[in-house]
Amino acid sequence: MPQIAGLDMEAGLQRVSGNAALLEELLRRIVDTQADAPERIRAALLRNDAKEAERVAHTAKGLAGSIEAAAL
């Protein structure tokens, strides 16, 4: 697996029992579903919808933790 800035690839691989294909799939899914998270949070805050902003941020944080993306 290539090194990706901000990700601890070794720890990510350990989390998925060394299954590089699974880690790659998780990374792709996160990119597909979370790339626009900052914009969704911003839009929710502009609508004064703090609960939605918190939900989006919480989801992004949880997914980042699942792939050892501590920087995120």
C-alpha positions in Angstrom: 0.0 0.0 0.0 1.3 3.5 -0.8 1.9 5.9 2.1 -0.7 8.6 2.5 0.1 11.7 4.4 -1.9 11.9 7.6 -2.7 8.2 7.7 -0.9 5.6 9.8 -1.0 2.9 7.2 0.7 0.3 9.5 -1.9 0.9 12.2 -4.7 0.8 9.6 -3.5 -2.5 8.3 -3.3 -3.9 11.9 -6.9 -2.7 12.4 -8.0 -4.8 9.4 -5.8 -7.8 10.3 -3.4 -7.1 7.5 -6.1 -7.2 4.8 -4.7 -4.5 2.4 -7.7 -5.0 0.0 -10.2 -4.3 2.8 -8.2 -1.2 4.0 -8.2 0.1 0.4 -11.9 -0.5 0.1 -12.5 1.4 3.4 -10.4 4.3 2.1 -12.3 4.5 -1.1 -15.7 4.4 0.7 -14.6 7.2 3.0 -13.4 9.3 0.1 -16.7 8.7 -1.7 -18.9 9.5 1.3 -16.9 12.1 3.2 -15.0 14.3 0.7 -17.7 16.9 1.0 -18.1 16.7 4.8 -16.5 20.2 5.4 -19.0 21.7 3.0 -21.9 19.9 4.6 -20.9 21.0 8.0 -20.5 24.6 6.8 -24.0 24.5 5.1 -25.6 23.1 8.2 -24.1 25.8 10.4 -25.2 28.5 7.9 -28.7 27.1 8.3 -28.3 27.2 12.1 -28.7 23.4 12.1 -26.1 22.5 14.8 -27.5 19.0 15.2 -26.8 18.2 11.5 -23.4 19.8 11.6 -22.5 17.7 14.7 -23.9 14.5 13.1 -21.7 15.0 10.0 -18.6 15.9 12.0 -19.2 12.9 14.3 -19.5 10.5 11.4 -16.4 11.9 9.7 -14.4 11.6 13.0 -15.6 8.0 13.6 -14.6 7.0 10.1 -11.3 8.7 10.4 -10.6 6.7 13.5 -11.5 3.5 11.9 -8.7 3.9 9.4 -6.2 5.5 11.8 -6.4 9.0 10.2 -5.5 10.8 13.5 -4.7 14.0 11.6 -8.2 14.3 10.4 
